[in-house]
């Protein structure tokens, strides 16, 4: 059987597709994939035509989307390619990725919504009702938001972290291979930066630095950080105009200014050896997050004589998380943020604003809304966090060990699936339980961070709710990337490991 449209033909055994222009065909299939199946094709004779590819997969029904053309089809005996794009020759423009986040309109909306949400959460945490939903009790005036002194404080913080980044590193690691076959080098000294920051803060506090006063500056700090991020993103966008084609990200070069500003055009913007994306990913935001938490703990001690047990738990749990991220800093070099996404407003805002000012929401809530917490409840919450961390660290360590050395005794006995790329997919151990066990551990820890805040308010659970949505979205992006990269092997892996994040549920 063959279903044809003006630009498309699908056959039963081998699916032939002919398009006049660059196009994307998204096949929304059943639960075996649960993501868009994107097949990329180019105009024949223009230097980017997938030749001789055949696509076979189990009988699937879906919607084929081609520009404005929409045909309802059933795909029978048609498998995904083992390596999409493996036989594609480079085109002058390259393959453009499908638009995400609702395209330019969605990007514009997010650039308004995310800053507004950040300020709303900060206002809600200190208000009496502490409502997550609904308007804030009052709107701050410009004098409460803007302060040159606060701007200077923020720039000093960024400068300090940049200086620590440039210090000699205990190790220099190579990133993954780029389009031009080169490898960038990255200093692995994030944990060193955390320790030196702690030393400097400790010396400052012992010398009379009023760190607790930082808790009263969060609103203007967030505001100037938002303004700084917009300016920084504009500079990144302008720098990308002179970047070589090989240095551009696949997702941030749609030709639409708003969308590309949001997604980021350049993959690894650098000046000399200073990598802006890598620096922002784990340094100023993550270390700033635990510094804000510490300031809130000190302020609570000044107000009430000593920090509450709930505040200690939140600080301890989140310090462990940040310390883990910086200790295993090298692992970030294989994440989607580094290897795939451009550096634009989306990542810059997330790193410099969203992380420090919204991830500290539980500590902010506890300062203004203290919650009683007994020892039995605290021990139970500690157990929940420990389980989450055990899953999170175990899954990530197993993955990283396998990537570095598949013959390592700790992973040598694990079952794997070979792929057409020459790599192998883990199908046992943590990665045989669900496809993203590290996300499961992340979610369990996120719940543990909110539980010390009690159950009387929804506000401190914002992080858990947001993070669940974020991980589901990221998981869908991961699955699409893996399907494109591994094809048939990924389909087999999905059959062997049917659950995505939560066993027997999702």
Protein Blocks (a to p, Z undefined) as FASTA:
>chain_A
ZZddfkbccdfklccdddfbdcdddddddfklopacddddddehilpacehiacdddddd
ddddehjbccddddehiacdfbghklpccdfkopadddeehijmlmmmmmmmmmmmmmmm
mmmmmmmnlpabdcdfbdcdfklmgcfklmmmmmmmmmmmmmmmmpccfbdcdddddfko
pacddddfklmmmmmmmmmmmmmmmnopafklmmmmmmmmmmmmmmmmmmmmmmmmmmmm
mgcfklpcfklmnopaklmmmnopafbgcehjbcfklmmmmmmmmmmmmmmmmmmmmmmm
mmnopacfklmmmmmmmmmmmmmmmmmmmmmmmgmklmmmccdfklmmmmmmmmmmmmmm
mmmmmmmmccdddfklmmmmmmmmmmmmmmmmmmmmmmmmmmmmmmbmklmmpccdddfk
opacdfehjllmbmblmlmmmmmmmmmmmmmnojmbfklmmmmmmmmmmmmmmmmmmmmm
mmmmnmmmmmmmmmmmmbfklghkZZ
